[in-house]
Amino acid sequence: MKVLLVNGSPHTHGCTFTALSEIAATLEKEGVTAEIFQLGTKALPGCISCGKCGELGKCVFDDQVNVFTDAAAKADGFVFGSPVHYAAAGGAITSFLDRVFFSTMNAGRRENFYLKPAAAVVSARRGGTTAALDQLNKYFTISEMPVISSKYWNMVHGFTPEDVKKDLEGLQVMRVLGRNMAWFLKCKEAGQKAGVSLPATEKSVMTNFID
Ligand SMILES: Cc1cc2nc3c(=O)[nH]c(=O)nc-3n(C[C@H](O)[C@H](O)[C@H](O)COP(=O)(O)O)c2cc1C
């Protein structure tokens, strides 16, 4: 079993990475492979709503979005981490997630995420954490992804990784999240082995609010 942890910060080894590393170490201790996926600092355009993903089977911008989407097919769970920027998720991870989820849905590759557990974590110096978390959780709840929780909202505080290491409660929240994610994955695997099949699906209905 494998969990992909996305570092949505431009800082490869910054505060968000420190939080994700605590989760990754916990997952590994629980016997789950953890891999951190760095968004990096290259520009990530937002979705231009061209619809080409439906034809191409991937986003028209061949960048980290398509690399991640391919990797997601082989992953069993996800953690998306972001620094808080102006009381919201960072611009790069917002562009990234808009295109990841829109292109997989439009390209008929929803199984990359379907019923795979997910969690969002955020890092802030001071405020805007819950607004950013609410924003990130919405990608999962529109995609039939079970949301894994911890014993507090998934946040750490700090301006530097050293600050985050002093946020003992925040780090504990990350470890609990890692254990809960591992437990869920093991339960899912046990259920599948015991013959619990995936839920029945329905043909999608899409009604736009025009009448
Ligand atoms: C453009 C920008 C906006 C920010 N906005 C906020 C904010 O709204 N609230 C806050 O507490 N910190 C804010 N910060 C600070 C970062 O969220 C904080 O230092 C975070 O822990 C950095 O994580 P990182 O090292 O993973 O990038 C902002 C930083 C930047 C660069």
The ligand as a Gaussian input file, in Angstrom:
#p B3LYP/6-31G(d) Opt

LIG

0 1
 C        2.226000      34.996000      -0.147000
 C        2.165000      34.527000       1.273000
 C        1.006000      34.675000       1.989000
 C        0.928000      34.227000       3.315000
 N       -0.263000      34.331000       3.978000
 C       -0.357000      33.861000       5.248000
 C       -1.610000      33.911000       5.941000
 O       -2.642000      34.303000       5.422000
 N       -1.625000      33.449000       7.226000
 C       -0.510000      32.976000       7.846000
 O       -0.593000      32.608000       9.007000
 N        0.676000      32.885000       7.204000
 C        0.770000      33.312000       5.921000
 N        1.974000      33.179000       5.242000
 C        3.095000      32.480000       5.910000
 C        3.144000      30.987000       5.545000
 O        1.866000      30.429000       5.452000
 C        3.874000      30.181000       6.611000
 O        5.130000      30.719000       6.850000
 C        3.979000      28.718000       6.207000
 O        4.245000      27.951000       7.351000
 C        5.076000      28.493000       5.169000
 O        5.088000      27.131000       4.793000
 P        6.186000      26.566000       3.760000
 O        7.528000      26.721000       4.414000
 O        5.847000      25.132000       3.578000
 O        6.060000      27.357000       2.517000
 C        2.070000      33.642000       3.933000
 C        3.261000      33.493000       3.197000
 C        3.310000      33.950000       1.886000
 C        4.594000      33.763000       1.106000

